[in-house]
C-alpha cells in the first residue's frame, strides 16, 4: 500500500526523496451486466433516478450493495449523469422527536404528477412514525377524499396498531372551527382514542414533508423506467420500496435503519402502540356516515335505488358508505355502549372506485 510504503520511507529518513509508485490498480470487481443494465435504465428515465435511489434499487432487486458515489462515477464515465444544477444546498434544520414508537405518527397527503408531466396530479397519502421513521403505509388514490383517508387509516392501524396521536395540518378533514366539535374523521379517531395534534406550519412536521420529497424524487423516474401509468401497479411498487426503505436504508438523522430503531424501542419497552381491537364497530367507524329517514313505503335510498328495510316509515337510520363502495344501513350510530344493529348491506358494483 502507498501509505505503508510512505511510512517506511519516513522511518528510514528518506521521506524527502520518496516518490509514490503505482497503487496496484483497481481491486473492485466488475459489476455484472444486469446491474449495469438496471442502472442505465433508471438513469436514462425522464425524470432520471437519483444516484442513491439507483443504488437502492440495485440492492433491492439484485442484492448487490453499491455506494451512491460509485454509481455517480459509473454514470459520469458513461455520460448518464443527470443535470443537478437546479438543486439548492441543504439547509441544516434541528428537529425534535418523541421517545416512544407509536407515540406520534405524522400524517399528510402529497399531490404530485407521479406518472409524468402529461398525467394529472394524484394524491399520495402517507404516514411516518416520528420516533423510528418507519413508514407504516404509503398509497396513491384517485382523489383525496374522506373515504380515501378512512381506507388508509383503517389499513395502517390494522397492520401496525393504533398510535396515541396523529400530527396533521389544519385541513378541513381534521379541523373544524366549531369549539368542542369534531369532523367525521376526527370522530372516528376519537372512537378508538387516537388524538389529533395540529402543526402550525408545514416546516413543523418536517419528517413527513421530507418523506414527500423522498417519494417525489424517486417514483416518477421509476414509473417512467418501468412504464407504470396506473394506480394499482404503482401501489404495488410503492409497497416494495417502502419495505426496503424501512429495513435496509440507513436514516442519516438516527444513524440506523427505521426498522432497527423500531425494534430497539420495542426491546427497551418504549412503545405506545395498541393492537387494533376486535371491535364489531370497526367497519362502520371507518365508513362515511350520514343520517337518513325511512320513507312512507318503508324504503331507504341507496344511490339510484330504493331498498326496503325492517323499520317503520319516518324512522331515523344511519347510512354508511364503505371505502370499497359497499353500503350499510345501521339502526344507530357507533357507540361503545352497544353493538351494531345491521339492517341492510348492499355490495358495490365492480367498477366503483374511491
N, C-alpha and C positions, 0 to 999 in steps of 0.2 A: 504494500500500500504506500501511496505517496507520503502520507503523513508519518508513517513509521520510518520511512527512509529519511525524511527530513529530521526527525528526532535523533536518529543515529548520527547524521551529519553534525547536528548541533553538539551532541555528546563528544564527538571527536574533534571539535573546534574547527570544523571546515564548513560552517554554515554560510560564510560569505561566498564560497566557491561552489556551493551546492546548486545544481540545476535540476529541475523536475524532469523525470522521464515520462514514459507512457504509462497510463493508468492500467493498462491491460485490456482496454476495450469494454464494450457494454456486456454486462453479465445478465441482463434482463432477457428472459425467454421471449421468443417471437409470439405475438398474440395469435391465437387460432383464427382461421378465416371467418367462422361465424361471428366472432367478436368484432372483427373489422367491418363485416357487412352490417351488423346491427348499429355500430357507431356511425357509419356512413349514412344509413337510413335515417337515424334520428337527427343527425346534424344537417342533413340536406332538406329536412322537412321545413315547411313555411307556416308558422314561425319555427326557427330551429330550436332544438333542445339545448338546454344549458349543459356545461361540462359535468356538473355534479349530478344532474338528472341522468345523463347518458351513462355515467359510471354506475349509478344506482341500478339502472335497467340492465346493464351487463351482469351485475351481481345477482339481481333478482331472477333473470331469465337463464343465464348461463353459468352462474356460480363462481365467476372469476371476480376477485376483488381488485379494483383499479382505483388509483388516486385521480382526483379531478385534474391535477397538474399534468399527469401522464396523458390523460385524454386531450388536454389542451395542446401539449407538444405534438401529439399524433395528428390532431386536426390542423395545426399550423403547418406541419410538414406536407400536408396533402391539400391545402387550400380550402379546408372545410370550416375554418374558424368563423363563427358568426360575428356580425358587426355589433360591438357592445359600447360604442362611443356615447350612446344616449344614456347609459347608466349613471346615476348620481352616486356620489360617495356615501357610504353607510354612515349614519349618524349614531353615535352611542346614546342609548337610552337605558336608564336604570328602571327596572320593573320589580314589583313585589310579587310574591306568590304565597298561596296558602300552604299549610304543612301537612294536610291530610288528603289522600286520594278521595275524590267524591265530595269534598267539602265545597267546591265551587267548580262548575263547568261553564266555560264561556261559550256563548251560543249566538249564531248570526247567519245571515244569508248573503251570498255574494252573486249579483247578476254579472254575467260576462258572456262574450261571444266565444263559447268553448269550442265550437266546431268551425271557427274561422270567420273572417270579416263578412262573408256573404250570407251568414246564418244569423238568425235572431238571437238576442240575448236570452239566456236561460238562467234561473237562479240555482245556485248550489247551496244547500243548507248543510251546515257542518257544526260540530261540537267538539270541544277540546277540554281535557282535564287540566285545570290550572296548575296543579302541582307537578304531575308527571309528564305532561304534554302528550299523553296518549290521546289519539283521535278515536273515540268510540264508533263514530259513524260519519260519513260524508256522502251526499247523494244529490244528483240532479233531479229537478222536477220541471214539468212543462210551464208552471207558473207558481209564484209564491202566493199561497192561499192558506186559509185556516186549516183546510183538510191536509195540505202538504205538511204543515207544522205538526198536526196531530199524528199523522202517519209517521213522521220522522222521529218525534219524541217517544212515541209508544214503542217503536222498533229499537231505539237506542236504550231505553230503560229495560225492555225485556231482555236485551242481550247482555247488558253490563250492570244493571241495578239502578236504583234511584239515588241521585245526589241530594245534598242538602239544599243547594241553591243553584240557580242559573243566572249568569251575568249577561244582561241583554241591554239593548238600547231602548229609546222611547218610541218604538214603533207601536202603531195602534193595535197590533196583535197582542202586545204585552201591557200597554199602559193606557189607563183611562183617566181623564181629568176630574171625574166624579170622585169625591173623597169616599174611602172605605168601599169602593166598588171594584169589581174585577172584570176583566174581559173573559170571554168564554174559555180561551186558552189558559188564562190565569186561574179560573175556577177549576179546570182540570188538574193543573199542577197543585193547587191548594188541596184538592181532594186526597192526594197522596203525599201531602206535607212537603212539597218542593216549593221553596220560596223564590222570589224574583229579586235580584239586585240590579239597579239601573246604573249604567255607565254614563257619566256626564258628557264625555266626548268619545269619538272613535279611538283616539290615542289611549284612552284609559283602559280599553280592552285590547291592548296591543297584541296579545298572543293569538287571538282569533283573526285579527287583521293581518298578521304575518302569515297565518295559515292560508288566508285568501291569496296572498301574494305567491305563496308556495305552489298552490294549485294553478294559478293563472300563468305562471312561468313554465309549467310542465305539461299540463293537459292539452292545450291547443296544439303543441308540436307533436305530442304522442298521438292524438286523434288524427292529425294530418298524415303522420307517417303510417298509421295502421288503417287509414281510410274508415274511421269511425265517424258516423254522422247522425246517430240516433241515441236516445236516452238509455234504453235497456242495455245495449252492449257497452255504452260509456260507463254506466254504473258498475258493471262487472269489472272493467279495467280499474276504476277508482277503488273498488274493494281490494284488488290485488296490490295496488300501490300503497293504500292505507295500511294494510297489514305489514308490508315490507318496511314502510317508514316506522311504524311502531316498534318492530322487532329488530331492525338492523341498522337504521340510520342514527348515528350519534348526534344528539342535540347539542349545539355549541354552548347554550346557556347553562344546562345542567350537567354537562360532561359525561352523559351516558345515553343509551337509547331510552326512549319513553317507556318501553315495557320493563327494562331493568329498574328504572325509577319507581314504576308501579309496583313491581314485585318486592323491592326493598321496603317500600312503605307498608305493604301487607305483612312482611316478616316482622317489622317493627311495630305492628298493630296501630298504624296510623292510617286508618281507613274509616271514612264516614259513609260509605256506600251501604245501602239497604237492598236486599234482594227484591225483585219485582214481586208483589203479592199475588197470591192466587185468589183474586177478587172477582166475584161474579159481575161486578160493575165494570170491569176493565174495558171490554169492547165498546161500552156505551159512554164511558167517561171520555174516551178518545174518539168521539164522533162529534159531528156538527149538529147541535140540538136546537130545536125550535118548538114552541108551543103550537098546538092545533086543537080544533074542536070537531067533534063528530057531527056530520051534517044531519039533516032531517031524515035521511034514508038509512042512517046508521053506517055511513061510509066515511072514509078519510082519503084525502087526495095525496097520491104519491106520484110526483112527476105529472105525466099526462093521463094517468089512470086514477080511478076511484075504487078503493077496495073496502069490502065490508069487514068490520071488526066487532068484537063482542063488547060493545059499550053502548049505553043509551044515547040518543041524539042530544047534542049540546054538551056532552061530557068532554072535559079537557084531557088531552093526552100529550105525550112528548114524542115528537118525530125526530129520529136520529138518521143522519146521513153518514155512512161509514167511509173511510178513505178509499176502499175498493169499489165504491159505488152502490153497495147494498143499502137498503132502507130497513129500519126497525121502528116499531111503534111500542112505546112503553106506557104503562099506566101512570107512572110518576117519575119525576127527575131523580138522578142519583142521590142516594142518602146512605150514610154509614149505619143508620139505624134500621134499615130494611134491606130486603133483597129485590132484585129487579123482577117486575111482572111483565113478561113479553107478550104483547097482544098480537103482533104480526111481524113477520120478517119477509122482505121482498128482495130476492137476489138482483144484482145489477146486470144489465145487458153486457155481453162480452166486450163491446167497444168503449165502455166508459173509462175515462182517464181522470186523474186527479185534476 
